[in-house]
Amino acid sequence: MRIKVDQSKCTGCLICEITCSLVHTGQVQRQASAIQVKFGHLDHAPHQPVVCRQCKRMLCLKSEDKKSDDALRQTFFWKNDNHRKADCAFDALFASGDNLIHCNLCGGDPECIKSCPTGALGLSA
């Protein structure tokens, strides 16, 4: 399961970022969100929500054993290991202080999808 993004529907409202940070930290801190919107340039490019793609073989965890890999998939805050961030092929791990922020799909019911007013976010098997 993963979050799918329809860039054509994203307005850049940031409600997904705000919701994620509120759910996981109890505060509005966009930098502590597991989904982050890269803004398009004026009217020439769409806004692009970036979130972990939940790869079957997560390159960001290539140095972990299988048991650790499974546990980390369920974890929102990871220890900030520069190798993990650099190894993510989609640049979808975000640094916040001593942590990396990783989308754990809110335990299977992603809050960002429910809060997106335009339907730009959905769930894919």
C-alpha positions as CSV (number, residue, x, y, z in Angstrom):
1,M,0.0,0.0,0.0
2,R,1.2,3.5,-0.8
3,I,0.0,7.1,-1.3
4,K,-0.6,8.0,-4.9
5,V,-0.4,11.6,-6.0
6,D,-2.3,13.3,-8.8
7,Q,-0.2,16.5,-9.4
8,S,-2.9,18.0,-11.6
9,K,-5.3,18.3,-8.6
10,C,-2.8,19.7,-6.1
11,T,-3.4,23.4,-5.4
12,G,-0.5,23.8,-3.0
13,C,-2.8,24.5,0.0
14,L,-0.4,22.5,2.4
15,I,-3.3,21.0,4.3
16,C,-1.6,17.6,3.9
17,E,1.6,18.8,5.5
18,I,-0.3,20.5,8.3
19,T,-2.4,17.4,9.0
20,C,0.6,15.1,9.0
21,S,2.6,17.2,11.4
22,L,-0.4,17.7,13.7
23,V,-1.2,14.0,13.8
24,H,2.4,12.9,14.5
25,T,3.8,15.8,16.6
26,G,0.8,17.5,18.0
27,Q,2.0,20.8,16.4
28,V,1.9,22.6,13.1
29,Q,5.4,22.1,11.9
30,R,5.7,21.7,8.1
31,Q,9.3,20.6,8.4
32,A,8.1,17.7,10.6
33,S,5.7,16.4,8.0
34,A,6.3,13.1,6.0
35,I,4.6,14.7,3.0
36,Q,6.0,17.9,1.6
37,V,4.8,20.0,-1.3
38,K,7.4,21.2,-3.8
39,F,5.8,24.3,-5.4
40,G,5.7,24.6,-9.2
41,H,7.1,27.7,-10.8
42,L,4.3,30.2,-11.4
43,D,1.8,28.7,-13.9
44,H,4.4,26.6,-15.7
45,A,4.7,23.6,-13.5
46,P,2.3,21.8,-11.2
47,H,2.8,21.6,-7.4
48,Q,4.3,18.3,-6.5
49,P,3.5,16.6,-3.2
50,V,6.5,14.3,-2.2
51,V,5.9,11.3,0.1
52,C,7.6,7.9,0.6
53,R,6.6,5.5,-2.2
54,Q,6.9,2.5,0.1
55,C,9.2,0.7,-2.3
56,K,9.2,-3.1,-2.0
57,R,13.0,-3.0,-1.6
58,M,13.6,0.3,0.1
59,L,17.0,1.5,-0.9
60,C,17.1,3.9,2.0
61,L,17.1,0.8,4.3
62,K,19.6,-1.3,2.3
63,S,22.0,-1.5,5.2
64,E,19.3,-2.8,7.6
65,D,18.4,-6.5,8.2
66,K,15.0,-7.7,7.2
67,K,13.6,-7.5,10.8
68,S,14.7,-3.9,11.1
69,D,13.4,-3.1,7.7
70,D,9.9,-4.3,8.6
71,A,9.9,-2.3,11.9
72,L,11.2,0.9,10.3
73,R,8.4,0.8,7.7
74,Q,6.0,1.3,10.6
75,T,8.0,4.1,12.2
76,F,7.5,7.8,11.6
77,F,10.7,9.2,13.2
78,W,14.0,7.6,12.1
79,K,17.4,8.4,13.5
80,N,19.0,10.9,11.1
81,D,21.4,8.7,9.2
82,N,22.7,10.6,6.2
83,H,23.1,7.4,4.2
84,R,19.4,6.7,4.5
85,K,18.4,10.1,3.2
86,A,21.0,10.0,0.4
87,D,19.9,6.4,-0.6
88,C,16.3,7.4,-1.1
89,A,15.8,7.4,-4.8
90,F,12.8,9.8,-4.6
91,D,14.2,12.3,-2.1
92,A,11.2,11.5,0.2
93,L,12.9,11.4,3.6
94,F,12.9,14.8,5.3
95,A,15.3,15.9,8.0
96,S,13.9,17.5,11.2
97,G,16.5,18.1,13.9
98,D,18.0,14.7,14.8
99,N,15.3,12.8,13.0
100,L,14.4,11.8,9.5
101,I,10.7,11.9,8.8
102,H,9.3,8.8,7.1
103,C,5.6,8.2,6.0
104,N,4.3,5.2,8.0
105,L,0.9,5.5,6.3
106,C,-0.7,6.4,9.7
107,G,-0.9,2.7,10.5
108,G,-2.9,2.0,7.3
109,D,-5.3,5.0,7.3
110,P,-3.4,8.0,6.0
111,E,-4.7,11.3,7.5
112,C,-3.3,13.4,4.7
113,I,-5.6,11.6,2.1
114,K,-8.7,12.3,4.3
115,S,-7.8,15.9,4.7
116,C,-6.9,16.7,1.0
117,P,-9.8,18.9,-0.2
118,T,-9.1,18.4,-3.9
119,G,-8.5,14.6,-4.1
120,A,-4.9,15.0,-5.1
121,L,-3.9,12.2,-2.7
122,G,-5.2,8.6,-2.8
123,L,-4.3,5.1,-1.7
124,S,-2.9,2.5,-4.0
125,A,-2.4,-1.2,-3.4
